[in-house]
């Protein structure tokens, strides 16, 4: 399973975030960490490569993960169910897509993506890059204090809104005193320069933009679980001149509070457009499930667990 397990385990305040509660629930059902259940923490400073891209960090990580999956499959005499939540969902997807097709068929029973950050993108990365984020959980600091560090991470520029998805709205995604910015790659490069990080335009163009159109199916049985029925930002307004203050949300759409439903639907459409994946693709939308708590709120967690145990031909205890 995938998530930022290291970050979660180091935080007392956020100990139930990520996959901690899911792990405990599975242990209550008889799964054992290191025996029938395995974690694969990753370095979230780096973005996983789409097929055709290179990454020294993830080349090593994917190799080690293949070895873990092989060892787990041999130990349990079953194919692996691979699960990833949020950014970990993107890591899980790219891991599978970067493995040889024959290896996938031999070792992967099902890929379960829970509220993953995928090619369509969403608005929060734009806000975080401009004004900082508290996702780093650094004690006694503010998002603004850690903004420069966040901007240095490769992961900070992935998941910007895709023009193929958000361009259909025919409305600006970001409004400032000087100008408005659409989802076009050119506009996002100008936005990066406006917030004082013009040097980020080159890696954005080279690494992030190709990922926006990377919809190649993993060609394994896949379940895509997403939250809906929540107000999710569609347009940001920065009233200040220096982007230090968090933006105002000027328009909302549907989604899980972070990831927009239009991005979810775009991914679903692409998966179903590819015949071999369509036959082994399942989408589950959980009403009122939110991005960060879809794996901790009981009503949503139960549905995630159901998908795992069904893939393993088990039943949920009553």
C-alpha positions in Angstrom: 0.0 0.0 0.0 1.1 3.5 -0.6 0.9 6.8 1.2 3.1 9.2 3.1 3.5 6.7 6.0 6.8 8.3 7.2 5.3 11.8 7.4 2.2 10.4 9.2 4.1 8.3 11.7 6.2 11.3 12.8 3.2 13.5 13.6 1.2 13.1 16.8 -1.5 15.6 15.7 -2.0 13.8 12.3 -1.5 10.2 13.4 -4.8 9.1 11.9 -4.2 10.8 8.6 -3.0 8.9 5.5 -3.4 5.1 5.9 -3.0 4.6 9.7 -6.7 4.0 10.3 -7.0 1.7 7.3 -4.0 -0.3 8.4 -5.5 -0.7 11.9 -8.8 -1.8 10.4 -7.2 -4.4 8.2 -5.1 -5.7 11.1 -8.4 -6.2 13.0 -9.5 -8.4 10.1 -6.4 -10.6 10.3 -3.9 -8.8 8.0 -0.4 -8.5 9.5 2.1 -5.8 8.7 5.1 -7.2 7.1 3.4 -10.5 6.5 0.2 -10.1 4.5 0.3 -6.2 4.3 3.2 -4.0 3.3 3.9 -0.3 3.3 6.0 1.4 0.7 6.7 5.0 1.8 8.1 7.3 -0.9 9.9 10.7 -1.0 7.1 13.1 -1.8 9.6 15.9 -2.8 9.9 14.1 -6.2 7.2 13.5 -8.8 6.9 10.0 -10.2 7.7 9.8 -13.9 5.2 9.0 -16.6 6.2 6.3 -19.1 9.0 7.8 -21.3 10.3 10.2 -18.5 13.3 9.4 -16.4 13.9 9.8 -12.6 16.9 8.6 -10.7 14.9 8.6 -7.5 11.9 6.7 -8.8 14.0 4.3 -10.9 15.5 3.1 -7.6 12.1 3.2 -5.8 10.3 1.3 -8.5 13.0 -1.4 -8.6 12.8 -1.9 -4.8 9.0 -1.9 -5.0 8.9 -4.6 -7.7 11.1 -6.7 -5.4 8.7 -6.1 -2.5 5.7 -7.1 -4.6 7.5 -10.2 -5.9 8.5 -11.2 -2.4 5.0 -10.6 -1.0 3.3 -12.5 -3.8 5.7 -15.5 -3.2 5.1 -15.3 0.5 1.3 -15.2 0.3 1.0 -17.2 -2.9 -1.3 -14.5 -4.2 -1.1 -11.6 -6.6 -0.8 -8.2 -4.9 -3.6 -5.6 -4.3 -1.8 -2.3 -4.6 -3.5 0.7 -3.1 -2.5 4.4 -3.1 -4.2 7.5 -1.7 -3.8 11.1 -2.9 -0.3 11.7 -4.2 0.4 8.0 -3.3 -2.3 7.1 -5.8 -0.3 8.8 -8.5 2.8 7.0 -7.4 1.0 3.7 -7.5 -0.4 4.3 -11.0 3.0 5.4 -12.4 4.7 2.4 -10.7 2.3 0.0 -12.5 2.6 1.8 -15.8 6.4 1.7 -15.6 6.5 -2.1 -15.1 6.6 -4.6 -18.0 3.1 -5.8 -19.0 4.0 -9.5 -18.4 5.1 -8.6 -14.9 1.9 -6.8 -14.2 -0.2 -9.8 -15.3 1.8 -12.1 -13.1 2.0 -10.1 -9.9 -0.9 -7.6 -9.7 -4.4 -8.6 -8.7 -5.9 -5.1 -8.6 -4.8 -1.5 -8.5 -7.0 0.6 -6.1 -6.6 4.4 -6.4 -8.3 6.4 -3.6 -8.7 10.1 -4.4 -5.5 10.1 -6.5 -3.9 13.2 -7.9 -3.9 12.4 -11.6 -3.2 14.0 -15.0 -6.3 16.3 -15.0 -4.9 18.3 -12.1 -6.7 20.6 -9.6 -6.4 24.1 -8.1 -4.7 23.4 -4.8 -1.2 23.0 -6.2 -1.5 26.5 -7.8 -2.5 28.0 -4.4 0.2 26.1 -2.6 2.9 27.2 -5.0 1.8 30.8 -4.7 1.1 31.2 -1.0 2.6 28.1 0.7 1.1 25.0 2.3 0.9 23.3 5.7 1.3 19.9 4.2 4.9 19.8 5.4 3.8 19.6 9.1 6.9 21.6 10.3 6.3 22.5 13.9 6.1 26.2 14.8 6.1 27.4 11.2 3.6 28.9 8.8 2.9 28.1 5.2 4.6 31.3 4.2 7.7 30.4 6.2 8.1 27.1 4.3 7.0 28.4 0.9 10.5 28.6 -0.5 11.3 25.1 0.5 8.0 23.8 -1.0 8.7 25.5 -4.3 12.1 23.7 -4.4 10.3 20.3 -4.6 9.6 18.8 -8.0 6.2 17.7 -6.7 5.2 21.3 -6.2 4.7 21.9 -9.9 2.9 18.7 -10.9 -0.9 18.4 -10.8 -1.4 22.0 -12.0 -4.8 22.1 -13.8 -4.6 20.5 -17.3 -5.7 22.7 -20.2 -7.4 19.7 -21.8 -9.7 19.4 -18.7 -10.0 22.9 -17.3 -9.8 24.7 -20.6 -13.3 23.6 -21.3 -14.6 26.0 -18.6 -13.7 29.0 -20.8 -13.1 31.0 -17.6 -9.9 32.1 -15.8 -8.7 29.8 -13.0 -6.6 32.6 -11.3 -7.5 36.2 -11.0 -5.0 38.9 -9.9 -4.8 42.7 -10.0 -2.5 42.6 -13.0 -4.1 39.9 -15.1 -6.1 36.7 -15.3 -4.6 33.2 -15.9 -6.3 30.3 -17.7 -5.3 26.7 -17.6 -3.1 26.9 -20.7 0.5 25.9 -20.1 1.7 29.3 -21.3 -0.5 31.1 -18.8 0.7 28.9 -16.0 4.3 29.6 -16.9 3.5 33.3 -16.7 1.9 32.7 -13.4 5.0 31.0 -12.1 7.0 34.1 -13.1 4.4 36.4 -11.5 4.8 34.7 -8.1 8.6 35.1 -8.3 9.6 31.7 -9.6 10.3 32.1 -13.3 13.0 29.5 -13.0 10.3 26.9 -12.4 8.9 27.4 -15.9 11.5 25.1 -17.6 10.9 22.1 -15.3 7.2 22.7 -15.5 7.3 22.6 -19.3 9.6 19.6 -19.3 8.2 17.4 -16.5 4.7 18.6 -15.6 3.1 19.5 -19.0 3.7 16.0 -20.5 2.1 14.4 -17.5 -1.1 16.4 -18.1 -1.8 14.4 -21.3 -0.5 11.0 -20.0 -3.6 8.8 -19.8 -2.1 5.5 -20.9 -4.0 2.8 -19.0 -2.2 0.5 -16.6 -3.9 -2.5 -18.2 -4.6 -4.3 -14.9 -7.9 -4.5 -13.0 -8.4 -1.1 -11.4 -10.8 0.5 -9.0 -11.0 4.3 -8.9 -12.5 5.6 -5.7 -13.3 9.3 -5.4 -15.3 11.7 -3.2 -18.1 13.9 -4.6 -20.7 16.2 -3.2 -18.3 18.7 -1.7 -17.6 22.4 -2.6 -14.3 22.2 -4.6 -12.4 25.4 -5.7 -12.6 26.3 -9.4 -11.3 29.8 -9.4 -8.8 31.7 -7.1 -8.5 35.4 -6.6 -5.3 37.0 -5.2 -6.0 40.5 -4.0 -2.5 41.3 -2.8 0.5 42.2 -5.0 2.9 39.7 -3.5 0.9 36.5 -3.2 1.7 36.2 0.5 -1.9 36.1 1.5 -4.0 33.0 0.8 -6.3 33.6 -2.2 -10.1 33.9 -2.0 -12.1 31.2 -3.7 -14.4 32.9 -6.2 -16.1 29.9 -7.7 -16.7 26.3 -6.7 -17.6 23.1 -8.4 -18.2 19.5 -7.4 -15.5 17.2 -6.1 -13.9 16.0 -2.9 -13.0 19.4 -1.6 -9.6 19.4 -3.4 -9.8 17.3 -6.5 -12.5 18.5 -9.0 -15.1 16.2 -10.4 -14.3 17.3 -13.9 -10.8 16.0 -13.5 -12.2 12.7 -12.1 -14.6 12.3 -15.1 -11.8 13.1 -17.6 -9.7 10.3 -16.2 -12.6 7.9 -16.2 -13.4 8.8 -19.8 -9.8 8.1 -20.9 -9.8 4.7 -19.1 -13.0 3.6 -20.7 -11.9 4.8 -24.1 -9.2 2.1 -24.1 -11.0 -1.2 -24.7 -8.7 -3.5 -22.8 -8.8 -1.3 -19.7 -12.5 -0.6 -20.0 -13.2 -4.3 -19.3 -11.3 -4.1 -16.1 -12.1 -0.6 -14.8 -14.4 0.2 -11.9 -15.3 3.6 -10.6 -16.8 4.3 -7.2 -18.0 7.7 -6.1 -18.7 8.2 -2.4 -21.0 11.1 -1.6 -19.7 13.6 0.9 -16.3 11.8 1.2 -13.6 14.4 1.4 -10.1 14.2 0.0 -8.1 14.0 3.2 -10.6 11.9 5.2 -11.8 9.5 2.7 -9.5 6.9 4.3 -10.4 7.9 7.9 -14.2 8.6 8.0 -15.9 5.4 8.8 -18.5 5.5 6.0 -15.9 6.0 3.3 -13.3 3.8 4.9 -15.7 0.8 4.9 -16.1 1.1 1.2 -12.4 1.2 0.6 -11.9 -1.9 2.8 -14.7 -3.6 0.9 -12.8 -3.2 -2.4 -9.6 -4.6 -0.9 -11.2 -7.7 0.6 -13.3 -8.4 -2.4 -10.1 -8.3 -4.5 -8.7 -10.9 -2.1 -11.9 -13.0 -2.3 -12.7 -12.4 1.3 -15.7 -11.1 3.2 -15.9 -8.2 5.6 -16.7 -9.4 9.1 -20.2 -8.4 10.3 
